[in-house]
Amino acid sequence: MGQQQLLLIVLGVVIVGLAIATAVTLMNSQSTATNRDAVTNDLLNLSARAQQYHRRPRMMGGGGGSFAGLTMRKITPKPTNPNGTYSLSPDPVSGTPPFVTLTGVGVEVGNDASTPVMVVMTVWADSAKMDMAHTN
């Protein structure tokens, strides 16, 4: 083979290698974003259940206008799913706090490439807010 043909083969291998590396990076980035969206969606569902507990009368197993007595088990019997693991803080809720915090830890590695995706949501009686400072 001539030098020109050999150079073209090496150049082709390098270009294919770069294309594969770029595709893997994009795919990892997309899977992180997808997992973060799924965890956020799950937290929205769990926050609605926490608000239902808050509104439900005590004699029907709710908080009667308070988060007192709320546990993760009362929100969902299964705090883990294919998207991640979820927790309530404090668990169990005591006193009469105006809000509770739900945390979801995903199954994909987050933006820092070392820790899992994490989303924190603060839940009040009538609203919920995703805490962007604690989102990875």
C-alpha positions, 0 to 999 in steps of 0.5 A: 500500500502507498503512504497516501492510502495508509494515511487515509485509513488512519484518518478514517479510523480517527474520524470514526473514533471521534464520532463514536466518542461524541455519540456516547457523550451525547447519549450519557447527557440525554440519559441524565436529563431524562432521569432528572425529568422522571425523578421530578415527575415522580416527586410532583406525584408524591407531593400531591399525595402529601398535600392530600394527606394534609387536607384529609381529616384526621378521622380519615387517616389524614393530617387534618390541616397539618403535615403532622404524622406524615411518613413516606410510607403514608405517601407511598408504600414503595419509595423506590422505582426504576427512576430512583429512590425517594425520601421525606424529611423529616420522617416522621413529621412531628409538630406543625411544620408549614412544609415538608421536603421530598428528595429523589435520588436518581439512577443516572450519574448527574451533571458533576459526573460523580454523584447520582441525579438528585432533585429536592422538592419543598411541599406546602399545603397548597404548592410545591417548589423544586429547589434548584440549588440542590438539583444535580 
